[in-house]
Amino acid sequence: MDDLQKARLAQNEDFFRGVNDRINEKAESHGLDSHRYEFFCECSDATCMERVLLTLGEYEHIRNEPTRFVVKKNHVIREIEHVVETVPDHMVIEKHGEAGRVAVDLEGETGSE
Ligand SMILES: [Zn+2]
């Protein structure tokens, strides 16, 4: 896999992160922090429509690290990411190398909007 491919994979994940941010914003206005909401799997497959269940606190905990994403089990590409947390419903992954740098760059762009 070359750097361009890795960068594209990171951009796919950034798209779903944007969708999940909006889910999070909407859910926050209801203020039910013990409720589990459906977030989209943030894996590298742009066609993946799987959902993961997270409380708002769990989601924000993951979002605090720009290189971390939440994915369904076995939606991990070990070439560009590694698993940092496994729970029955989902996995938390962290990007490394070029994909990690792209994720951080994209985070900077969305932050300045
Ligand atoms: Zn997926």
Backbone and ligand atoms as CSV (ligand in chain L), in Angstrom:
chain,resi,resn,atom,element,x,y,z
A,1,MET,N,N,0.854,-1.200,0.000
A,1,MET,CA,C,0.000,0.000,0.000
A,1,MET,C,C,0.896,1.259,0.000
A,2,ASP,N,N,0.659,2.199,-0.920
A,2,ASP,CA,C,1.495,3.399,-0.942
A,2,ASP,C,C,0.872,4.517,-0.105
A,3,ASP,N,N,1.619,5.612,0.053
A,3,ASP,CA,C,1.159,6.688,0.927
A,3,ASP,C,C,-0.147,7.312,0.442
A,4,LEU,N,N,-0.308,7.400,-0.890
A,4,LEU,CA,C,-1.539,7.996,-1.432
A,4,LEU,C,C,-2.756,7.162,-1.034
A,5,GLN,N,N,-2.620,5.838,-1.176
A,5,GLN,CA,C,-3.728,4.957,-0.778
A,5,GLN,C,C,-4.039,5.113,0.710
A,6,LYS,N,N,-2.988,5.188,1.510
A,6,LYS,CA,C,-3.189,5.321,2.955
A,6,LYS,C,C,-3.882,6.643,3.277
A,7,ALA,N,N,-3.486,7.701,2.563
A,7,ALA,CA,C,-4.111,9.006,2.775
A,7,ALA,C,C,-5.591,8.949,2.416
A,8,ARG,N,N,-5.916,8.252,1.323
A,8,ARG,CA,C,-7.325,8.134,0.923
A,8,ARG,C,C,-8.133,7.394,1.978
A,9,LEU,N,N,-7.566,6.341,2.525
A,9,LEU,CA,C,-8.266,5.582,3.561
A,9,LEU,C,C,-8.552,6.472,4.766
A,10,ALA,N,N,-7.589,7.301,5.124
A,10,ALA,CA,C,-7.785,8.191,6.266
A,10,ALA,C,C,-8.888,9.199,5.965
A,11,GLN,N,N,-8.990,9.633,4.699
A,11,GLN,CA,C,-10.040,10.590,4.346
A,11,GLN,C,C,-11.429,9.977,4.418
A,12,ASN,N,N,-11.554,8.701,4.018
A,12,ASN,CA,C,-12.844,8.008,4.183
A,12,ASN,C,C,-13.287,8.048,5.633
A,13,GLU,N,N,-12.354,7.756,6.513
A,13,GLU,CA,C,-12.690,7.708,7.923
A,13,GLU,C,C,-13.071,9.093,8.429
A,14,ASP,N,N,-12.415,10.109,7.883
A,14,ASP,CA,C,-12.735,11.467,8.297
A,14,ASP,C,C,-14.168,11.836,7.915
A,15,PHE,N,N,-14.655,11.320,6.773
A,15,PHE,CA,C,-16.033,11.592,6.364
A,15,PHE,C,C,-17.011,11.067,7.411
A,16,PHE,N,N,-16.824,9.819,7.831
A,16,PHE,CA,C,-17.746,9.246,8.810
A,16,PHE,C,C,-17.600,9.919,10.173
A,17,ARG,N,N,-16.386,10.390,10.455
A,17,ARG,CA,C,-16.190,11.129,11.705
A,17,ARG,C,C,-17.059,12.397,11.697
A,18,GLY,N,N,-17.138,13.055,10.543
A,18,GLY,CA,C,-17.974,14.251,10.426
A,18,GLY,C,C,-19.440,13.927,10.673
A,19,VAL,N,N,-19.904,12.803,10.109
A,19,VAL,CA,C,-21.290,12.369,10.323
A,19,VAL,C,C,-21.505,12.091,11.812
A,20,ASN,N,N,-20.570,11.384,12.411
A,20,ASN,CA,C,-20.695,11.036,13.828
A,20,ASN,C,C,-20.680,12.275,14.728
A,21,ASP,N,N,-19.913,13.283,14.327
A,21,ASP,CA,C,-19.903,14.522,15.109
A,21,ASP,C,C,-21.291,15.145,15.149
A,22,ARG,N,N,-21.995,15.074,14.019
A,22,ARG,CA,C,-23.348,15.642,13.987
A,22,ARG,C,C,-24.309,14.817,14.841
A,23,ILE,N,N,-24.151,13.478,14.816
A,23,ILE,CA,C,-24.966,12.620,15.694
A,23,ILE,C,C,-24.715,13.014,17.148
A,24,ASN,N,N,-23.455,13.202,17.475
A,24,ASN,CA,C,-23.064,13.566,18.831
A,24,ASN,C,C,-23.668,14.908,19.253
A,25,GLU,N,N,-23.599,15.891,18.354
A,25,GLU,CA,C,-24.160,17.215,18.664
A,25,GLU,C,C,-25.654,17.129,18.926
A,26,LYS,N,N,-26.366,16.377,18.069
A,26,LYS,CA,C,-27.816,16.232,18.240
A,26,LYS,C,C,-28.131,15.547,19.560
A,27,ALA,N,N,-27.399,14.450,19.831
A,27,ALA,CA,C,-27.656,13.672,21.031
A,27,ALA,C,C,-27.382,14.506,22.281
A,28,GLU,N,N,-26.345,15.329,22.227
A,28,GLU,CA,C,-25.988,16.154,23.378
A,28,GLU,C,C,-27.121,17.068,23.795
A,29,SER,N,N,-27.877,17.540,22.818
A,29,SER,CA,C,-28.966,18.460,23.138
A,29,SER,C,C,-30.079,17.755,23.912
A,30,HIS,N,N,-30.125,16.410,23.848
A,30,HIS,CA,C,-31.095,15.651,24.646
A,30,HIS,C,C,-30.567,15.360,26.054
A,31,GLY,N,N,-29.259,15.370,26.199
A,31,GLY,CA,C,-28.645,15.265,27.519
A,31,GLY,C,C,-28.766,13.928,28.227
A,32,LEU,N,N,-28.909,12.835,27.493
A,32,LEU,CA,C,-28.994,11.514,28.127
A,32,LEU,C,C,-27.636,10.819,28.040
A,33,ASP,N,N,-26.773,11.046,29.019
A,33,ASP,CA,C,-25.414,10.544,28.848
A,33,ASP,C,C,-25.232,9.058,29.149
A,34,SER,N,N,-26.237,8.380,29.700
A,34,SER,CA,C,-26.079,6.941,29.914
A,34,SER,C,C,-26.669,6.136,28.751
A,35,HIS,N,N,-27.348,6.830,27.838
A,35,HIS,CA,C,-27.958,6.152,26.691
A,35,HIS,C,C,-26.904,5.841,25.640
A,36,ARG,N,N,-27.025,4.679,24.978
A,36,ARG,CA,C,-26.095,4.356,23.882
A,36,ARG,C,C,-26.727,4.763,22.561
A,37,TYR,N,N,-25.979,5.545,21.803
A,37,TYR,CA,C,-26.446,6.014,20.507
A,37,TYR,C,C,-25.765,5.229,19.393
A,38,GLU,N,N,-26.429,5.187,18.219
A,38,GLU,CA,C,-25.839,4.522,17.055
A,38,GLU,C,C,-24.929,5.493,16.315
A,39,PHE,N,N,-23.656,5.167,16.279
A,39,PHE,CA,C,-22.699,5.931,15.479
A,39,PHE,C,C,-22.274,5.059,14.306
A,40,PHE,N,N,-21.824,5.698,13.236
A,40,PHE,CA,C,-21.347,4.935,12.092
A,40,PHE,C,C,-19.960,4.367,12.359
A,41,CYS,N,N,-19.754,3.154,11.874
A,41,CYS,CA,C,-18.419,2.566,11.878
A,41,CYS,C,C,-17.490,3.492,11.098
A,42,GLU,N,N,-16.339,3.817,11.694
A,42,GLU,CA,C,-15.398,4.747,11.056
A,42,GLU,C,C,-14.256,4.014,10.346
A,43,CYS,N,N,-14.524,2.823,9.842
A,43,CYS,CA,C,-13.458,2.061,9.196
A,43,CYS,C,C,-13.128,2.646,7.833
A,44,SER,N,N,-12.105,2.088,7.182
A,44,SER,CA,C,-11.580,2.652,5.937
A,44,SER,C,C,-12.444,2.354,4.716
A,45,ASP,N,N,-13.451,1.503,4.868
A,45,ASP,CA,C,-14.322,1.140,3.755
A,45,ASP,C,C,-15.420,2.193,3.599
A,46,ALA,N,N,-15.353,2.968,2.508
A,46,ALA,CA,C,-16.294,4.076,2.299
A,46,ALA,C,C,-17.727,3.577,2.147
A,47,THR,N,N,-17.932,2.309,1.802
A,47,THR,CA,C,-19.281,1.783,1.599
A,47,THR,C,C,-19.837,1.117,2.858
A,48,CYS,N,N,-19.043,1.047,3.909
A,48,CYS,CA,C,-19.474,0.382,5.141
A,48,CYS,C,C,-20.539,1.223,5.833
A,49,MET,N,N,-21.677,0.623,6.122
A,49,MET,CA,C,-22.786,1.330,6.775
A,49,MET,C,C,-23.108,0.703,8.132
A,50,GLU,N,N,-22.163,-0.028,8.681
A,50,GLU,CA,C,-22.386,-0.664,9.981
A,50,GLU,C,C,-22.463,0.399,11.075
A,51,ARG,N,N,-23.147,0.064,12.155
A,51,ARG,CA,C,-23.259,0.999,13.276
A,51,ARG,C,C,-22.578,0.405,14.500
A,52,VAL,N,N,-22.108,1.299,15.346
A,52,VAL,CA,C,-21.580,0.899,16.647
A,52,VAL,C,C,-22.367,1.647,17.713
A,53,LEU,N,N,-22.475,1.063,18.898
A,53,LEU,CA,C,-23.237,1.683,19.975
A,53,LEU,C,C,-22.304,2.267,21.021
A,54,LEU,N,N,-22.452,3.574,21.244
A,54,LEU,CA,C,-21.579,4.269,22.192
A,54,LEU,C,C,-22.391,5.261,23.006
A,55,THR,N,N,-22.008,5.456,24.263
A,55,THR,CA,C,-22.546,6.596,24.998
A,55,THR,C,C,-21.814,7.843,24.505
A,56,LEU,N,N,-22.363,9.003,24.791
A,56,LEU,CA,C,-21.720,10.252,24.359
A,56,LEU,C,C,-20.348,10.391,25.006
A,57,GLY,N,N,-20.241,9.958,26.251
A,57,GLY,CA,C,-18.962,10.030,26.952
A,57,GLY,C,C,-17.902,9.165,26.282
A,58,GLU,N,N,-18.308,7.950,25.870
A,58,GLU,CA,C,-17.368,7.056,25.183
A,58,GLU,C,C,-16.930,7.663,23.854
A,59,TYR,N,N,-17.881,8.230,23.127
A,59,TYR,CA,C,-17.549,8.830,21.831
A,59,TYR,C,C,-16.575,9.991,22.005
A,60,GLU,N,N,-16.861,10.849,22.948
A,60,GLU,CA,C,-15.996,12.014,23.146
A,60,GLU,C,C,-14.596,11.616,23.616
A,61,HIS,N,N,-14.543,10.553,24.391
A,61,HIS,CA,C,-13.255,10.028,24.849
A,61,HIS,C,C,-12.384,9.625,23.644
A,62,ILE,N,N,-13.009,8.977,22.660
A,62,ILE,CA,C,-12.290,8.568,21.449
A,62,ILE,C,C,-11.908,9.803,20.621
A,63,ARG,N,N,-12.848,10.739,20.509
A,63,ARG,CA,C,-12.631,11.941,19.687
A,63,ARG,C,C,-11.526,12.844,20.238
A,64,ASN,N,N,-11.228,12.719,21.511
A,64,ASN,CA,C,-10.175,13.545,22.095
A,64,ASN,C,C,-8.814,13.281,21.465
A,65,GLU,N,N,-8.654,12.108,20.877
A,65,GLU,CA,C,-7.398,11.760,20.203
A,65,GLU,C,C,-7.653,11.784,18.698
A,66,PRO,N,N,-7.032,12.731,17.950
A,66,PRO,CA,C,-7.331,12.841,16.514
A,66,PRO,C,C,-6.984,11.599,15.704
A,67,THR,N,N,-6.082,10.750,16.199
A,67,THR,CA,C,-5.697,9.553,15.451
A,67,THR,C,C,-6.532,8.332,15.822
A,68,ARG,N,N,-7.515,8.501,16.725
A,68,ARG,CA,C,-8.333,7.352,17.150
A,68,ARG,C,C,-9.692,7.350,16.466
A,69,PHE,N,N,-10.145,6.137,16.124
A,69,PHE,CA,C,-11.428,5.955,15.451
A,69,PHE,C,C,-12.130,4.754,16.054
A,70,VAL,N,N,-13.462,4.731,15.923
A,70,VAL,CA,C,-14.227,3.585,16.408
A,70,VAL,C,C,-14.716,2.781,15.200
A,71,VAL,N,N,-14.505,1.469,15.246
A,71,VAL,CA,C,-14.908,0.596,14.133
A,71,VAL,C,C,-15.565,-0.671,14.671
A,72,LYS,N,N,-16.331,-1.346,13.797
A,72,LYS,CA,C,-16.850,-2.663,14.117
A,72,LYS,C,C,-15.683,-3.634,14.253
A,73,LYS,N,N,-15.930,-4.720,14.965
A,73,LYS,CA,C,-14.874,-5.727,15.087
A,73,LYS,C,C,-14.489,-6.242,13.711
A,74,ASN,N,N,-13.203,-6.476,13.527
A,74,ASN,CA,C,-12.647,-7.002,12.289
A,74,ASN,C,C,-12.733,-6.039,11.113
A,75,HIS,N,N,-13.000,-4.756,11.359
A,75,HIS,CA,C,-12.919,-3.743,10.310
A,75,HIS,C,C,-11.597,-2.979,10.429
A,76,VAL,N,N,-10.600,-3.670,10.905
A,76,VAL,CA,C,-9.304,-3.051,11.167
A,76,VAL,C,C,-8.347,-3.372,10.018
A,77,ILE,N,N,-7.635,-2.360,9.506
A,77,ILE,CA,C,-6.575,-2.600,8.513
A,77,ILE,C,C,-5.248,-2.472,9.254
A,78,ARG,N,N,-4.653,-3.603,9.547
A,78,ARG,CA,C,-3.499,-3.593,10.448
A,78,ARG,C,C,-2.263,-2.925,9.853
A,79,GLU,N,N,-2.280,-2.727,8.543
A,79,GLU,CA,C,-1.172,-2.042,7.881
A,79,GLU,C,C,-1.083,-0.566,8.289
A,80,ILE,N,N,-2.223,0.050,8.564
A,80,ILE,CA,C,-2.233,1.494,8.857
A,80,ILE,C,C,-2.757,1.828,10.253
A,81,GLU,N,N,-3.245,0.834,10.978
A,81,GLU,CA,C,-3.834,1.132,12.282
A,81,GLU,C,C,-3.676,-0.061,13.225
A,82,HIS,N,N,-3.743,0.223,14.532
A,82,HIS,CA,C,-3.704,-0.872,15.495
A,82,HIS,C,C,-4.803,-0.673,16.541
A,83,VAL,N,N,-5.194,-1.782,17.151
A,83,VAL,CA,C,-6.306,-1.769,18.097
A,83,VAL,C,C,-5.821,-1.286,19.456
A,84,VAL,N,N,-6.515,-0.306,20.034
A,84,VAL,CA,C,-6.138,0.155,21.371
A,84,VAL,C,C,-7.157,-0.270,22.426
A,85,GLU,N,N,-8.370,-0.646,21.988
A,85,GLU,CA,C,-9.408,-1.023,22.941
A,85,GLU,C,C,-10.384,-1.973,22.258
A,86,THR,N,N,-10.782,-3.034,22.944
A,86,THR,CA,C,-11.768,-3.963,22.400
A,86,THR,C,C,-12.889,-4.138,23.413
A,87,VAL,N,N,-14.121,-3.913,22.982
A,87,VAL,CA,C,-15.286,-4.162,23.828
A,87,VAL,C,C,-16.222,-5.061,23.024
A,88,PRO,N,N,-17.253,-5.652,23.641
A,88,PRO,CA,C,-18.093,-6.603,22.888
A,88,PRO,C,C,-18.687,-6.013,21.599
A,89,ASP,N,N,-19.024,-4.730,21.600
A,89,ASP,CA,C,-19.686,-4.143,20.440
A,89,ASP,C,C,-18.737,-3.648,19.356
A,90,HIS,N,N,-17.574,-3.166,19.732
A,90,HIS,CA,C,-16.718,-2.480,18.753
A,90,HIS,C,C,-15.258,-2.464,19.199
A,91,MET,N,N,-14.425,-1.866,18.353
A,91,MET,CA,C,-13.007,-1.687,18.679
A,91,MET,C,C,-12.634,-0.230,18.500
A,92,VAL,N,N,-11.685,0.220,19.292
A,92,VAL,CA,C,-11.105,1.540,19.089
A,92,VAL,C,C,-9.731,1.328,18.472
A,93,ILE,N,N,-9.490,2.019,17.351
A,93,ILE,CA,C,-8.218,1.844,16.652
A,93,ILE,C,C,-7.447,3.152,16.623
A,94,GLU,N,N,-6.154,3.029,16.438
A,94,GLU,CA,C,-5.305,4.208,16.329
A,94,GLU,C,C,-4.483,4.103,15.059
A,95,LYS,N,N,-4.433,5.211,14.310
A,95,LYS,CA,C,-3.661,5.250,13.052
A,95,LYS,C,C,-2.192,5.411,13.355
A,96,HIS,N,N,-1.383,4.817,12.516
A,96,HIS,CA,C,0.036,5.122,12.621
A,96,HIS,C,C,0.574,5.504,11.248
A,97,GLY,N,N,1.786,6.026,11.196
A,97,GLY,CA,C,2.431,6.399,9.938
A,97,GLY,C,C,1.669,7.496,9.207
A,98,GLU,N,N,1.645,7.398,7.866
A,98,GLU,CA,C,1.036,8.427,7.007
A,98,GLU,C,C,-0.446,8.632,7.329
A,99,ALA,N,N,-1.182,7.530,7.555
A,99,ALA,CA,C,-2.612,7.634,7.837
A,99,ALA,C,C,-2.857,8.442,9.112
A,100,GLY,N,N,-1.998,8.271,10.084
A,100,GLY,CA,C,-2.120,9.037,11.322
A,100,GLY,C,C,-1.882,10.511,11.078
A,101,ARG,N,N,-0.872,10.818,10.257
A,101,ARG,CA,C,-0.585,12.231,9.958
A,101,ARG,C,C,-1.742,12.882,9.219
A,102,VAL,N,N,-2.334,12.164,8.251
A,102,VAL,CA,C,-3.476,12.712,7.509
A,102,VAL,C,C,-4.644,12.968,8.456
A,103,ALA,N,N,-4.899,12.025,9.354
A,103,ALA,CA,C,-5.998,12.186,10.314
A,103,ALA,C,C,-5.792,13.443,11.156
A,104,VAL,N,N,-4.555,13.704,11.569
A,104,VAL,CA,C,-4.258,14.889,12.378
A,104,VAL,C,C,-4.429,16.159,11.538
A,105,ASP,N,N,-3.970,16.131,10.273
A,105,ASP,CA,C,-4.130,17.283,9.373
A,105,ASP,C,C,-5.596,17.610,9.172
A,106,LEU,N,N,-6.412,16.580,8.926
A,106,LEU,CA,C,-7.835,16.798,8.680
A,106,LEU,C,C,-8.504,17.363,9.918
A,107,GLU,N,N,-8.069,16.887,11.061
A,107,GLU,CA,C,-8.606,17.394,12.324
A,107,GLU,C,C,-8.334,18.891,12.437
A,108,GLY,N,N,-7.138,19.313,12.056
A,108,GLY,CA,C,-6.783,20.725,12.091
A,108,GLY,C,C,-7.666,21.547,11.179
A,109,GLU,N,N,-7.988,21.015,9.985
A,109,GLU,CA,C,-8.834,21.737,9.037
A,109,GLU,C,C,-10.240,21.924,9.569
A,110,THR,N,N,-10.828,20.834,10.101
A,110,THR,CA,C,-12.209,20.942,10.582
A,110,THR,C,C,-12.274,21.851,11.816
A,111,GLY,N,N,-11.198,21.837,12.600
A,111,GLY,CA,C,-11.170,22.674,13.793
A,111,GLY,C,C,-11.183,24.163,13.482
A,112,SER,N,N,-10.657,24.554,12.298
A,112,SER,CA,C,-10.549,25.978,11.972
A,112,SER,C,C,-11.770,26.512,11.256
A,113,GLU,N,N,-12.759,25.662,11.023
A,113,GLU,CA,C,-13.960,26.102,10.291
A,113,GLU,C,C,-14.816,27.048,11.121
L,1,ZN,ZN,ZN,-16.800,-0.682,8.920
